[in-house]
């Protein structure tokens, strides 16, 4: 989105029309758009309002009730922090007792809004002019907060008299060349942001969940977060925003949050038992598979694979549990015969540690039965293995 389109999007006329279009679905957009133009509405205004209304509908699942009060663009929505996670970010700054937080990379301002809603003033920076215009509108309900267009690190250095005691950053990890996994390619650079932890009361940095553990300073808390099974971020926390150096996993499911912390240890491997457990991705990324195994009385099926096994299982938010029905070598003919004997016509395939993909395997199985089963392709004690399992 360019700056001119952003100005149109935040105009009273566009906001009013977008509200009228709130429940107009994709199937009706063409008809409704033509009607609005016949009624004398400018075509550019109609297009902007249609786009905004559609993005708001799409954003409801991710951003909650606030979605219908926001101005958005596609790229910003795709990168926006989920509402539940932004609330947890804000909670840390509130617990730290911060009075004003600088958001160095505010985007559409979703994290800044969550912080401001906790009674904390926010000075937010955004390098893109159009995005800054939208963020300014999104932060309008909090007059003590503001959005500045420009370089955040330079701008922060000029705020010496503004009593900033907290800093939050979500460095850009994408460019025209694609997604960046190396923290040195973040914008602003991760090391430059982390250097600020000695100058403010609280520092929080949202990074990609694939960040190498070696890139995380030992004196910071690193927390990997998953929402309904998807690992959405890792958060690095320092100062009063930290709850203790080390790694943790925060698993959010159906609105409930569960935290696992401990030493990063893969644990021991042993023979396959009656149950297979698939740790949540946040647990795996945090390096806490061994800690989870110790807590639930399980062990790895293979030293190199993040599947656990146990004789008995109890419900845990940190892993999905399956009962092992049958164990077979990973041989397509034997596997197909076993599935046909069980009248299986469809399979949900999980894989870890094997090269064979579900797309390659399904047509080779030639299944025609009536039942649906879950199939796990992995290594067990160093051998490629297929497990027929059922959810507990």
C-alpha positions as CSV (number, residue, x, y, z in Angstrom):
1,X,0.0,0.0,0.0
2,X,1.3,3.5,-0.9
3,X,0.9,6.6,1.3
4,X,-2.0,8.0,-0.9
5,X,-4.0,4.8,-0.5
6,X,-3.3,4.8,3.2
7,X,-4.6,8.4,3.5
8,X,-7.8,7.3,1.7
9,X,-8.2,4.3,3.9
10,X,-8.1,6.4,7.1
11,X,-10.5,9.0,5.7
12,X,-13.9,9.3,7.5
13,X,-15.6,8.5,4.2
14,X,-13.7,5.2,3.8
15,X,-14.2,4.2,7.4
16,X,-17.9,4.9,7.2
17,X,-18.3,3.0,4.0
18,X,-16.2,0.0,5.3
19,X,-18.5,-0.2,8.3
20,X,-21.5,-0.4,6.0
21,X,-19.8,-3.2,4.1
22,X,-18.9,-5.1,7.3
23,X,-20.8,-8.3,6.4
24,X,-20.6,-8.2,2.6
25,X,-19.0,-11.5,1.6
26,X,-16.7,-12.2,-1.4
27,X,-19.6,-13.5,-3.4
28,X,-21.5,-10.2,-3.2
29,X,-18.6,-7.8,-3.5
30,X,-18.9,-7.3,-7.3
31,X,-22.6,-6.6,-7.1
32,X,-22.4,-4.3,-4.1
33,X,-19.4,-2.4,-5.6
34,X,-21.3,-1.8,-8.8
35,X,-24.3,-0.5,-6.9
36,X,-22.2,1.9,-4.8
37,X,-20.6,3.3,-7.9
38,X,-24.0,3.8,-9.5
39,X,-25.0,5.7,-6.4
40,X,-22.1,8.1,-7.0
41,X,-19.4,6.8,-4.8
42,X,-15.9,7.3,-6.2
43,X,-14.4,4.1,-7.5
44,X,-11.1,4.4,-5.5
45,X,-13.1,5.0,-2.3
46,X,-15.3,1.9,-3.0
47,X,-12.2,-0.2,-3.7
48,X,-10.4,1.0,-0.5
49,X,-13.5,0.4,1.7
50,X,-14.1,-3.1,0.1
51,X,-10.5,-4.0,0.8
52,X,-10.6,-2.8,4.4
53,X,-13.9,-4.5,5.1
54,X,-12.6,-7.8,3.7
55,X,-9.4,-7.6,5.8
56,X,-11.3,-6.8,8.9
57,X,-13.5,-9.9,8.4
58,X,-10.3,-12.0,7.8
59,X,-8.6,-10.5,10.9
60,X,-11.4,-11.4,13.4
61,X,-10.0,-14.9,14.0
62,X,-6.5,-13.6,14.6
63,X,-7.2,-10.3,16.2
64,X,-10.5,-10.8,18.0
65,X,-13.2,-8.1,18.5
66,X,-10.8,-5.2,17.9
67,X,-10.5,-6.2,14.2
68,X,-13.6,-4.2,13.2
69,X,-12.0,-1.0,14.7
70,X,-8.7,-1.3,12.9
71,X,-7.3,0.0,9.6
72,X,-5.2,-2.7,7.9
73,X,-3.3,-3.7,4.8
74,X,-2.5,-7.2,3.6
75,X,1.2,-7.4,4.5
76,X,0.6,-5.9,7.9
77,X,-2.1,-8.3,8.8
78,X,0.0,-11.3,7.7
79,X,2.7,-10.2,10.1
80,X,0.5,-8.9,13.0
81,X,0.9,-10.4,16.4
82,X,-2.2,-12.4,17.4
83,X,-4.3,-10.6,20.0
84,X,-3.8,-13.2,22.7
85,X,0.0,-13.0,22.3
86,X,0.1,-9.2,22.1
87,X,-1.8,-9.2,25.4
88,X,0.9,-11.3,27.0
89,X,3.6,-9.0,25.7
90,X,1.8,-6.1,27.2
91,X,1.4,-7.9,30.5
92,X,5.1,-8.2,30.9
93,X,5.7,-4.5,30.5
94,X,2.9,-3.8,33.0
95,X,4.4,-6.2,35.5
96,X,7.7,-4.5,35.0
97,X,6.1,-1.2,36.0
98,X,7.0,0.6,32.8
99,X,5.5,4.1,32.3
100,X,6.5,4.6,28.6
101,X,7.5,1.9,26.1
102,X,9.2,2.5,22.8
103,X,7.9,0.1,20.1
104,X,10.7,0.1,17.5
105,X,8.9,-1.7,14.7
106,X,5.3,-1.1,15.3
107,X,3.8,-2.2,11.9
108,X,0.1,-1.7,12.2
109,X,0.4,-1.0,15.9
110,X,-1.2,-4.2,17.3
111,X,1.4,-4.7,20.0
112,X,1.5,-1.0,20.7
113,X,-2.3,-1.0,21.2
114,X,-2.1,-3.9,23.7
115,X,0.5,-2.0,25.7
116,X,-1.4,1.3,25.6
117,X,-4.5,-0.5,26.7
118,X,-2.6,-1.4,29.9
119,X,-2.3,2.3,30.7
120,X,1.3,2.5,29.4
121,X,2.2,5.4,27.0
122,X,3.8,4.2,23.8
123,X,6.1,5.9,21.4
124,X,6.0,3.8,18.3
125,X,8.3,3.9,15.2
126,X,7.5,2.7,11.7
127,X,9.8,3.0,8.7
128,X,7.1,2.7,6.1
129,X,5.1,5.9,5.6
130,X,1.8,4.2,4.6
131,X,2.0,1.7,7.5
132,X,2.8,4.5,9.9
133,X,-0.4,6.4,8.8
134,X,-2.5,3.3,9.5
135,X,-0.8,2.7,12.9
136,X,-1.4,6.3,13.9
137,X,-5.1,5.7,13.3
138,X,-5.1,2.4,15.2
139,X,-3.4,4.1,18.2
140,X,-5.8,7.1,18.2
141,X,-7.9,6.0,21.2
142,X,-4.8,6.5,23.4
143,X,-3.8,10.2,23.2
144,X,-0.7,9.6,25.4
145,X,0.7,7.4,22.6
146,X,2.1,8.4,19.3
147,X,3.5,6.9,16.1
148,X,6.7,8.4,14.4
149,X,7.7,7.7,10.9
150,X,11.4,7.1,10.6
151,X,14.4,5.0,11.7
152,X,13.6,3.6,15.1
153,X,17.2,3.4,16.6
154,X,18.0,6.9,15.5
155,X,14.6,8.1,16.8
156,X,15.1,6.3,20.1
157,X,18.4,8.0,20.6
158,X,16.7,11.3,20.3
159,X,14.1,10.5,23.0
160,X,16.5,11.0,25.9
161,X,14.1,13.5,27.5
162,X,11.0,11.3,27.0
163,X,11.6,8.9,29.9
164,X,11.3,5.6,27.9
165,X,11.8,2.8,30.4
166,X,10.8,-0.1,28.2
167,X,11.5,-1.2,24.6
168,X,9.7,-3.7,22.4
169,X,10.8,-4.7,18.9
170,X,9.6,-7.1,16.2
171,X,12.4,-6.8,13.7
172,X,11.5,-7.3,10.1
173,X,12.5,-10.8,8.9
174,X,11.3,-10.5,5.3
175,X,12.6,-8.5,2.3
176,X,12.3,-8.8,-1.5
177,X,14.7,-11.7,-1.1
178,X,12.3,-13.6,1.1
179,X,12.2,-14.6,4.7
180,X,15.4,-14.2,6.8
181,X,16.4,-16.8,9.4
182,X,19.8,-15.2,10.2
183,X,19.4,-12.6,13.0
184,X,22.2,-10.6,11.3
185,X,19.7,-10.0,8.5
186,X,16.9,-8.7,10.7
187,X,15.9,-5.0,10.3
188,X,16.9,-3.5,12.7
189,X,19.8,-5.9,13.4
190,X,19.0,-8.2,16.4
191,X,22.4,-7.5,18.0
192,X,21.7,-3.7,17.9
193,X,18.3,-4.2,19.6
194,X,19.7,-6.5,22.2
195,X,22.3,-4.0,23.2
196,X,19.5,-1.8,24.6
197,X,18.8,-4.2,27.4
198,X,21.3,-2.5,29.7
199,X,19.7,0.9,29.2
200,X,16.0,0.3,29.9
201,X,14.0,-1.4,32.7
202,X,12.4,-3.9,30.4
203,X,13.2,-5.2,26.9
204,X,11.2,-7.6,24.7
205,X,12.0,-8.8,21.2
206,X,9.8,-10.9,19.0
207,X,11.9,-13.1,16.8
208,X,11.3,-16.0,14.4
209,X,10.8,-19.4,16.1
210,X,13.7,-20.8,14.1
211,X,16.2,-18.5,15.8
212,X,19.4,-20.5,16.6
213,X,19.9,-21.0,20.3
214,X,23.4,-19.8,20.0
215,X,22.1,-16.4,19.0
216,X,20.3,-15.9,22.3
217,X,22.3,-14.2,25.1
218,X,22.6,-16.4,28.2
219,X,21.3,-13.7,30.4
220,X,17.9,-13.4,28.6
221,X,14.7,-15.4,28.9
222,X,13.7,-17.1,25.6
223,X,10.1,-18.2,25.3
224,X,8.7,-20.1,22.3
225,X,4.9,-19.6,21.8
226,X,2.4,-21.8,20.0
227,X,-1.3,-21.0,19.5
228,X,-3.6,-23.9,18.7
229,X,-0.7,-26.0,17.5
230,X,1.1,-23.4,15.4
231,X,4.4,-22.1,16.6
232,X,4.0,-18.3,16.1
233,X,7.1,-16.7,17.6
234,X,10.0,-16.8,20.1
235,X,10.2,-13.9,22.5
236,X,13.4,-12.7,24.1
237,X,13.0,-10.9,27.4
238,X,15.4,-9.0,29.6
239,X,15.4,-6.8,32.7
240,X,12.2,-6.7,34.7
241,X,10.3,-8.2,31.7
242,X,12.2,-11.4,32.1
243,X,10.9,-14.2,34.4
244,X,14.3,-15.8,34.6
245,X,17.1,-16.6,32.2
246,X,16.7,-19.8,30.2
247,X,14.2,-21.4,27.8
248,X,10.5,-21.9,28.1
249,X,7.5,-23.0,26.0
250,X,4.1,-21.3,26.2
251,X,1.4,-23.4,24.7
252,X,-2.0,-21.6,24.1
253,X,-4.9,-23.8,23.2
254,X,-8.6,-22.8,23.1
255,X,-7.6,-19.6,25.0
256,X,-5.8,-21.4,27.9
257,X,-2.1,-20.8,28.4
258,X,0.3,-23.4,29.8
259,X,4.0,-22.9,30.4
260,X,6.9,-25.4,30.5
261,X,10.4,-24.4,31.6
262,X,13.6,-26.2,32.4
263,X,17.0,-27.2,31.2
264,X,17.5,-27.9,27.5
265,X,18.1,-31.6,27.4
266,X,16.8,-34.1,24.8
267,X,16.7,-36.9,27.3
268,X,17.3,-40.6,26.9
269,X,16.0,-43.0,24.2
270,X,14.5,-46.4,24.8
271,X,12.3,-49.1,23.2
272,X,8.9,-48.2,21.7
273,X,6.1,-48.6,24.3
274,X,2.3,-48.7,24.1
275,X,1.9,-44.9,23.4
276,X,3.5,-42.4,21.1
277,X,3.6,-38.7,22.1
278,X,4.1,-35.8,19.7
279,X,5.5,-32.8,21.7
280,X,4.1,-29.4,20.8
281,X,6.3,-27.4,18.4
282,X,7.0,-24.8,21.0
283,X,8.4,-27.5,23.3
284,X,10.6,-28.8,20.5
285,X,11.9,-25.4,19.4
286,X,12.7,-24.5,23.0
287,X,14.8,-27.7,23.4
288,X,12.5,-29.0,26.3
289,X,11.6,-32.4,24.9
290,X,13.8,-34.0,27.6
291,X,12.2,-31.9,30.3
292,X,8.7,-32.9,29.1
293,X,9.8,-36.6,29.0
294,X,11.0,-36.4,32.6
295,X,7.8,-34.9,33.8
296,X,5.5,-37.4,32.2
297,X,7.6,-40.5,32.5
298,X,8.4,-41.0,28.9
299,X,11.5,-41.4,26.7
300,X,12.6,-40.8,23.1
301,X,11.9,-43.4,20.5
302,X,15.2,-42.5,18.9
303,X,18.1,-40.2,20.0
304,X,17.6,-38.0,16.9
305,X,13.8,-37.8,16.8
306,X,11.4,-35.6,18.9
307,X,8.8,-38.3,19.4
308,X,8.3,-39.7,22.9
309,X,6.9,-43.0,24.0
310,X,5.5,-44.3,27.3
311,X,3.5,-47.3,28.7
312,X,0.9,-45.0,30.2
313,X,-0.1,-41.4,29.4
314,X,-2.1,-38.7,31.1
315,X,-3.5,-35.6,29.4
316,X,-0.9,-32.9,28.9
317,X,-1.2,-29.6,27.0
318,X,2.4,-30.1,25.8
319,X,2.0,-33.1,23.6
320,X,-0.6,-35.1,21.6
321,X,-0.8,-38.7,22.6
322,X,-1.5,-41.7,20.4
323,X,-2.0,-45.4,21.1
324,X,0.3,-47.6,19.0
325,X,-1.8,-50.1,17.1
326,X,0.8,-51.7,14.9
327,X,4.5,-51.3,14.2
328,X,5.9,-52.1,10.7
329,X,9.1,-51.6,8.8
330,X,8.8,-48.6,6.5
331,X,8.2,-50.9,3.4
332,X,5.4,-49.7,1.1
333,X,4.2,-53.1,0.1
334,X,4.0,-54.4,3.7
335,X,2.4,-51.2,4.9
336,X,-0.2,-51.3,2.1
337,X,-1.1,-54.9,2.9
338,X,-1.5,-54.1,6.6
339,X,-3.7,-51.1,5.9
340,X,-5.9,-53.1,3.5
341,X,-6.3,-55.8,6.1
342,X,-7.7,-53.1,8.4
343,X,-10.1,-51.9,5.7
344,X,-8.4,-48.5,5.6
345,X,-9.3,-46.2,2.8
346,X,-7.7,-43.0,4.0
347,X,-4.7,-42.1,6.2
348,X,-3.6,-39.0,8.0
349,X,0.2,-39.1,7.7
350,X,2.7,-37.6,10.1
351,X,6.5,-37.9,9.4
352,X,9.7,-37.0,11.2
353,X,13.2,-38.1,10.3
354,X,12.3,-39.9,7.0
355,X,12.6,-38.7,3.4
356,X,9.4,-40.2,2.1
357,X,6.6,-37.6,1.9
358,X,2.9,-38.1,2.4
359,X,2.4,-36.9,-1.3
360,X,4.7,-39.7,-2.5
361,X,3.3,-42.4,-0.2
362,X,-0.5,-42.0,-0.6
363,X,-0.8,-43.0,-4.3
364,X,1.5,-46.0,-3.8
365,X,-0.7,-47.4,-1.0
366,X,-3.7,-47.7,-3.3
367,X,-6.2,-47.8,-0.4
368,X,-9.9,-48.5,-1.0
369,X,-11.3,-49.3,2.4
370,X,-13.9,-47.5,4.5
371,X,-11.9,-46.6,7.6
372,X,-9.5,-43.7,8.3
373,X,-6.3,-44.2,10.3
374,X,-3.3,-42.2,11.4
375,X,0.1,-43.2,10.1
376,X,3.4,-42.1,11.6
377,X,6.6,-42.4,9.5
378,X,9.7,-42.0,11.6
379,X,12.8,-43.7,13.0
380,X,12.7,-46.0,16.0
381,X,16.0,-47.1,17.5
382,X,17.7,-46.0,14.2
383,X,15.4,-47.9,11.9
384,X,12.8,-46.4,9.5
385,X,9.5,-47.4,10.9
386,X,5.8,-47.0,10.1
387,X,3.4,-46.8,13.1
388,X,-0.4,-47.2,12.8
389,X,-1.7,-45.2,15.7
390,X,-5.0,-43.8,17.1
391,X,-5.4,-40.6,19.1
392,X,-5.9,-41.1,22.8
